[in-house]
């Protein structure tokens, strides 16, 4: 890294205004050639907006982008790619029904003969040890393999700057390690990498420099290797980090939720079915379910909440009562509450007021609907209680749910269920897309509810969250649930193997430990 | 200089109420231009259609009578549309409702008494519900789009009507005209304002719209309809069955269309004739949207649309505007309403291209 070389990318005073929010406020930082530069910040801090401007998807309202020392206007992604900027998005844009090769060929800006292109694809894959069969159909690939397609696609253009947007959120720990190897190799060859994440330990392990954004502004630039995860987190949220107060050596009571070979059918051809899942959660226990996204976690939540019914009443036993054939309302009356992953349109109706959203799930347990009429006063009172107890920032009980920030809406939803005093609470991804302050409050509320004797099932893709909160952990893969491990005994490696180890059907096992892929030659 | 549509931070309430007004104004202006261009007195047409019925007190009773079925059907459709159940076949449910009531009337010719009319009304409601339950069954069992089935069943209903009045129900003393006998006085809706044609169905339509408004805003049923329409997955999570909601929505809209049908048969028509289907069922679709799918709004929209219907009749005789002209006005109104609806969620903003700091 020669200090005399011009910066690969330099932003100065980048400002972007959206209606009602200043997404980026005079953001300036620079990336040197061959540097792995982290862009760190909470959800809503303005990271995505910033990289969209670097990649030409949006234009800044003010400020300047310099590329290799020259001021440039990046009008569109095609121009960005011509300059040598590649990007791997968090959400892939792949055609499920086409092969790897066809997907890459479709994404090329210039037409290349298919034989030449395939040769180049194989060359890139060999150079960076990206194992992938170009002729496999995308729908049969794991998420990690799909990400490799996007990386190959970006590398074919010989990028000088590669932007990675939250690349590890869908990977197993072993796949993450393999990805880091690739990125380090790229950096050693002089390619700069702009790595967007909020996972601090990854940034410590990978990055040379970190620029921390908060509310659209750069609040710090630091060397992550000199910082602790905690110090970076505190810079990121702009406040001290609260520890989760969890009693040591807790004892558990009787099983409150017993699931015995629960199966449901997939709702559509791309869905994953719940396949003979068994587990038992005791009073006071937090039972974690880990797994890579899309392995049936949503289907499991629907099956437990009663949104999708199985065929056997005894598959789910709630406090001794078989409820496998009981619908959502019936289960809720018996004390089973659930919070699905998707806030907008599933856990809450974005167009409704908070008071109406309370009626959605609390009407029976809290008697808000008698004789077919809604008791609006009772709904408002309870809404007010949720807002004040969970410190929800909203204009009042009549605020529209969709106007709340993600973290506030999630606190509201969690509060709405927790204050109903459920005996079993099933939550999926409770802190997904939530700022750190709200996440800490939600975690504490879950721990407190368990301490009062409820049984909690916590479905999450965030291993750190699971290892911090849970007493027991099991891994979901292809709709099946592994045996339960005690959190004290389980290692990240073991959980990671369970997450990715048995991907695919028995005759085509693709991902091997270490993230390599076995492909039939 | 360039204009751009920009999403509002939250929907504009002002525009929510202003856009139906804008739609009516745009319809009048564009209508005047179109009719002038094809050789009619365009300004006169707009005046006769939109102003004469309001300014001439003699026309007010017509407004009430025409508005009543539009409001009844419009309220039912609005409830269904709120739940994303797209019943397009209210016209057919209206016809079958009228036929079912007529059936009761023909069977009770030899009797008299105050029990006959309620029985006819009940039969009308059940008839409309029965016709709407066919799309409901097909939708919930086989996932067939209710848009197609309800629409196609309208044409079936009209053929049933033709068959009955040309065949088994034809008045033997009617000189071969395809129509039933006149209803007796126990089979007809009483007039509520002496000396006018305003029948009991008119105040009932307004009353039912008010009740529907209360139900939609205060009851769990209304809540269910709104949740299913706004977020089907949240509805399922909240414990509301989608299939049950489809049934309820279709039964309510079909029942109200059937009620409108028997009110028309036992009111203005006084018998069943092949001219019974007068497109109320289709016009009410526009009424439902013009009224913002809100029963109170539907009352105003029904009255506004009645103005256009009555005005169309006036314009036919005074300036010889063809009957189809009214249809054009109605269609334009829906078109402009849907088009101006974008301003509820978006606003126009002038953009100065490519310089830093766009105009606020």
Interface residues (C-beta under 8 A of the other chain):
Chain A: X17 X19 X20 X59 X60 X61 X62 X63 X305 X306 X307 X327 X328 X329 X332 X338 X340 X342 X344 X345 X346 X347 X348 X349 X350 X351 X352 X356 X359 X360 X361 X363 X364 X369 X372 X373 X374 X376 X400 X403
Chain B: X6 X7 X8 X9 X10 X218 X219 X220 X221 X223 X226 X227 X230 X231 X233 X234 X236 X237 X238 X239 X241 X354 X356 X357 X358
